Amino acid sequence: MSRPPTTLEQTTHHFNPTEIGGAQDVVADQSDNTKQIGLIRSHLQQEAKAFSQGDFGDPAQIHGDSMPGLKGLQEGYERVEVCHRERPDGATPTYATDEPALVDALHDWFEAQLSDHGDHAESGY
């Protein structure tokens, strides 16, 4: 995978940890930007599929191989259920597992992305 086709400056990422994993809402900053919304949906659908197959090349390329949570997710990806759903302004991949160590890895992974995306990322809804 390559760097996301979306324009970071035109999106906001919401990282929402939960007791069983978390959800990542990625939305276009302009709700009428249909091109950006399409790019978000396509990219996140590809990322959800890659995660489900244990392919973390894109996050590692963007955030580094030592990204917090990444090693645990690489080892346990088969035990994390990943779902993708579209929303009017973007898309939301959700991650769920019943293994506390993987929940912790997901939360660490979210936290790393929060800090790396800077002003374009927020915790919670």
Phi and psi restraints in degrees (value plus and minus 20) as a CYANA .aco file:
   2 SER   PHI    -133.1   -93.1
   2 SER   PSI     158.1   198.1
   3 ARG   PHI     -75.4   -35.4
   3 ARG   PSI     125.3   165.3
   4 PRO   PHI     -74.6   -34.6
   4 PRO   PSI     120.8   160.8
   5 PRO   PHI     -96.7   -56.7
   5 PRO   PSI     -29.9    10.1
   6 THR   PHI     -95.2   -55.2
   6 THR   PSI     138.3   178.3
   7 THR   PHI    -118.3   -78.3
   7 THR   PSI      92.3   132.3
   8 LEU   PHI     -73.2   -33.2
   8 LEU   PSI     -58.5   -18.5
   9 GLU   PHI     -86.4   -46.4
   9 GLU   PSI     -32.7     7.3
  10 GLN   PHI    -128.5   -88.5
  10 GLN   PSI      -8.1    31.9
  11 THR   PHI    -154.0  -114.0
  11 THR   PSI     142.2   182.2
  12 THR   PHI    -150.6  -110.6
  12 THR   PSI     114.9   154.9
  13 HIS   PHI    -126.0   -86.0
  13 HIS   PSI     107.9   147.9
  14 HIS   PHI    -131.8   -91.8
  14 HIS   PSI      98.2   138.2
  15 PHE   PHI    -122.9   -82.9
  15 PHE   PSI      97.6   137.6
  16 ASN   PHI    -140.0  -100.0
  16 ASN   PSI      71.4   111.4
  17 PRO   PHI     -87.0   -47.0
  17 PRO   PSI     125.6   165.6
  18 THR   PHI    -149.8  -109.8
  18 THR   PSI     154.6   194.6
  19 GLU   PHI     -85.2   -45.2
  19 GLU   PSI     -42.8    -2.8
  20 ILE   PHI    -134.7   -94.7
  20 ILE   PSI     -10.7    29.3
  21 GLY   PHI     131.1   171.1
  21 GLY   PSI    -126.7   -86.7
  22 GLY   PHI     147.2   187.2
  22 GLY   PSI     154.5   194.5
  23 ALA   PHI    -151.0  -111.0
  23 ALA   PSI     126.2   166.2
  24 GLN   PHI    -144.0  -104.0
  24 GLN   PSI      86.0   126.0
  25 ASP   PHI    -108.3   -68.3
  25 ASP   PSI     107.2   147.2
  26 VAL   PHI    -139.7   -99.7
  26 VAL   PSI     101.0   141.0
  27 VAL   PHI    -147.7  -107.7
  27 VAL   PSI     129.8   169.8
  28 ALA   PHI     -95.3   -55.3
  28 ALA   PSI     117.4   157.4
  29 ASP   PHI     -87.1   -47.1
  29 ASP   PSI     -47.9    -7.9
  30 GLN   PHI    -129.4   -89.4
  30 GLN   PSI      92.8   132.8
  31 SER   PHI     -84.4   -44.4
  31 SER   PSI     -33.9     6.1
  32 ASP   PHI    -119.3   -79.3
  32 ASP   PSI     -12.2    27.8
  33 ASN   PHI    -105.4   -65.4
  33 ASN   PSI      58.3    98.3
  34 THR   PHI     -83.5   -43.5
  34 THR   PSI     -51.8   -11.8
  35 LYS   PHI     -83.3   -43.3
  35 LYS   PSI     -68.5   -28.5
  36 GLN   PHI     -83.8   -43.8
  36 GLN   PSI     -60.6   -20.6
  37 ILE   PHI     -81.3   -41.3
  37 ILE   PSI     -63.0   -23.0
  38 GLY   PHI     -82.5   -42.5
  38 GLY   PSI     -61.3   -21.3
  39 LEU   PHI     -84.2   -44.2
  39 LEU   PSI     -62.2   -22.2
  40 ILE   PHI     -79.1   -39.1
  40 ILE   PSI     -71.4   -31.4
  41 ARG   PHI     -79.4   -39.4
  41 ARG   PSI     -66.8   -26.8
  42 SER   PHI     -83.0   -43.0
  42 SER   PSI     -66.8   -26.8
  43 HIS   PHI     -83.1   -43.1
  43 HIS   PSI     -66.4   -26.4
  44 LEU   PHI     -89.8   -49.8
  44 LEU   PSI     -50.8   -10.8
  45 GLN   PHI     -85.4   -45.4
  45 GLN   PSI     -61.7   -21.7
  46 GLN   PHI     -84.6   -44.6
  46 GLN   PSI     -61.6   -21.6
  47 GLU   PHI     -86.0   -46.0
  47 GLU   PSI     -60.4   -20.4
  48 ALA   PHI     -82.7   -42.7
  48 ALA   PSI     -61.8   -21.8
  49 LYS   PHI     -83.9   -43.9
  49 LYS   PSI     -64.8   -24.8
  50 ALA   PHI     -81.5   -41.5
  50 ALA   PSI     -65.4   -25.4
  51 PHE   PHI     -77.2   -37.2
  51 PHE   PSI     -65.5   -25.5
  52 SER   PHI     -82.6   -42.6
  52 SER   PSI     -40.2    -0.2
  53 GLN   PHI    -123.0   -83.0
  53 GLN   PSI     -15.2    24.8
  54 GLY   PHI      58.2    98.2
  54 GLY   PSI      -2.5    37.5
  55 ASP   PHI    -116.3   -76.3
  55 ASP   PSI      85.4   125.4
  56 PHE   PHI    -131.5   -91.5
  56 PHE   PSI       4.3    44.3
  57 GLY   PHI     -79.9   -39.9
  57 GLY   PSI     -62.4   -22.4
  58 ASP   PHI     -86.8   -46.8
  58 ASP   PSI     -71.5   -31.5
  59 PRO   PHI     -80.5   -40.5
  59 PRO   PSI     -57.9   -17.9
  60 ALA   PHI     -85.4   -45.4
  60 ALA   PSI     -58.9   -18.9
  61 GLN   PHI     -84.9   -44.9
  61 GLN   PSI     -61.9   -21.9
  62 ILE   PHI     -97.3   -57.3
  62 ILE   PSI     -64.8   -24.8
  63 HIS   PHI    -126.5   -86.5
  63 HIS   PSI     -28.2    11.8
  64 GLY   PHI      80.2   120.2
  64 GLY   PSI     130.1   170.1
  65 ASP   PHI     -85.8   -45.8
  65 ASP   PSI     -42.5    -2.5
  66 SER   PHI    -117.8   -77.8
  66 SER   PSI      -0.4    39.6
  67 MET   PHI     -75.0   -35.0
  67 MET   PSI     109.4   149.4
  68 PRO   PHI     -73.6   -33.6
  68 PRO   PSI     116.0   156.0
  69 GLY   PHI      67.3   107.3
  69 GLY   PSI     -41.2    -1.2
  70 LEU   PHI     -83.1   -43.1
  70 LEU   PSI     -64.8   -24.8
  71 LYS   PHI     -81.0   -41.0
  71 LYS   PSI     -65.6   -25.6
  72 GLY   PHI     -81.8   -41.8
  72 GLY   PSI     -58.6   -18.6
  73 LEU   PHI     -90.7   -50.7
  73 LEU   PSI     -56.9   -16.9
  74 GLN   PHI     -82.5   -42.5
  74 GLN   PSI     -58.4   -18.4
  75 GLU   PHI     -97.5   -57.5
  75 GLU   PSI     -47.6    -7.6
  76 GLY   PHI    -139.5   -99.5
  76 GLY   PSI      -5.6    34.4
  77 TYR   PHI     -75.3   -35.3
  77 TYR   PSI     -51.1   -11.1
  78 GLU   PHI     -87.8   -47.8
  78 GLU   PSI     -35.8     4.2
  79 ARG   PHI    -125.4   -85.4
  79 ARG   PSI      -3.6    36.4
  80 VAL   PHI    -138.2   -98.2
  80 VAL   PSI     103.5   143.5
  81 GLU   PHI    -105.6   -65.6
  81 GLU   PSI     106.1   146.1
  82 VAL   PHI    -134.6   -94.6
  82 VAL   PSI     107.7   147.7
  83 CYS   PHI    -144.1  -104.1
  83 CYS   PSI     128.1   168.1
  84 HIS   PHI    -143.5  -103.5
  84 HIS   PSI     110.9   150.9
  85 ARG   PHI    -157.9  -117.9
  85 ARG   PSI     124.3   164.3
  86 GLU   PHI    -105.5   -65.5
  86 GLU   PSI     133.0   173.0
  87 ARG   PHI    -152.0  -112.0
  87 ARG   PSI     143.2   183.2
  88 PRO   PHI     -75.7   -35.7
  88 PRO   PSI     -51.2   -11.2
  89 ASP   PHI    -130.4   -90.4
  89 ASP   PSI      -8.8    31.2
  90 GLY   PHI     145.4   185.4
  90 GLY   PSI    -150.4  -110.4
  91 ALA   PHI    -176.7  -136.7
  91 ALA   PSI     143.0   183.0
  92 THR   PHI    -157.6  -117.6
  92 THR   PSI      92.1   132.1
  93 PRO   PHI    -107.8   -67.8
  93 PRO   PSI     119.3   159.3
  94 THR   PHI    -138.9   -98.9
  94 THR   PSI     130.4   170.4
  95 TYR   PHI    -149.5  -109.5
  95 TYR   PSI     110.5   150.5
  96 ALA   PHI    -161.3  -121.3
  96 ALA   PSI     120.0   160.0
  97 THR   PHI    -174.1  -134.1
  97 THR   PSI     137.3   177.3
  98 ASP   PHI    -123.2   -83.2
  98 ASP   PSI      -9.3    30.7
  99 GLU   PHI    -120.9   -80.9
  99 GLU   PSI      95.4   135.4
 100 PRO   PHI     -74.1   -34.1
 100 PRO   PSI     -57.8   -17.8
 101 ALA   PHI     -85.0   -45.0
 101 ALA   PSI     -55.8   -15.8
 102 LEU   PHI     -94.5   -54.5
 102 LEU   PSI     -54.7   -14.7
 103 VAL   PHI     -80.1   -40.1
 103 VAL   PSI     -65.5   -25.5
 104 ASP   PHI     -80.7   -40.7
 104 ASP   PSI     -61.9   -21.9
 105 ALA   PHI     -82.6   -42.6
 105 ALA   PSI     -61.9   -21.9
 106 LEU   PHI     -81.6   -41.6
 106 LEU   PSI     -64.3   -24.3
 107 HIS   PHI     -84.4   -44.4
 107 HIS   PSI     -60.4   -20.4
 108 ASP   PHI     -83.9   -43.9
 108 ASP   PSI     -61.2   -21.2
 109 TRP   PHI     -82.4   -42.4
 109 TRP   PSI     -63.9   -23.9
 110 PHE   PHI     -81.1   -41.1
 110 PHE   PSI     -67.0   -27.0
 111 GLU   PHI     -80.5   -40.5
 111 GLU   PSI     -59.9   -19.9
 112 ALA   PHI     -83.9   -43.9
 112 ALA   PSI     -62.2   -22.2
 113 GLN   PHI     -87.0   -47.0
 113 GLN   PSI     -57.2   -17.2
 114 LEU   PHI     -76.4   -36.4
 114 LEU   PSI     -67.8   -27.8
 115 SER   PHI     -92.1   -52.1
 115 SER   PSI     -56.1   -16.1
 116 ASP   PHI     -90.6   -50.6
 116 ASP   PSI     -52.7   -12.7
 117 HIS   PHI    -104.7   -64.7
 117 HIS   PSI     -25.8    14.2
 118 GLY   PHI      34.8    74.8
 118 GLY   PSI    -147.6  -107.6
 119 ASP   PHI     -85.6   -45.6
 119 ASP   PSI     -31.7     8.3
 120 HIS   PHI    -118.1   -78.1
 120 HIS   PSI      -6.9    33.1
 121 ALA   PHI    -154.5  -114.5
 121 ALA   PSI     126.3   166.3
 122 GLU   PHI    -160.0  -120.0
 122 GLU   PSI     131.2   171.2
 123 SER   PHI    -112.8   -72.8
 123 SER   PSI     113.2   153.2
 124 GLY   PHI      61.6   101.6
 124 GLY   PSI    -198.3  -158.3
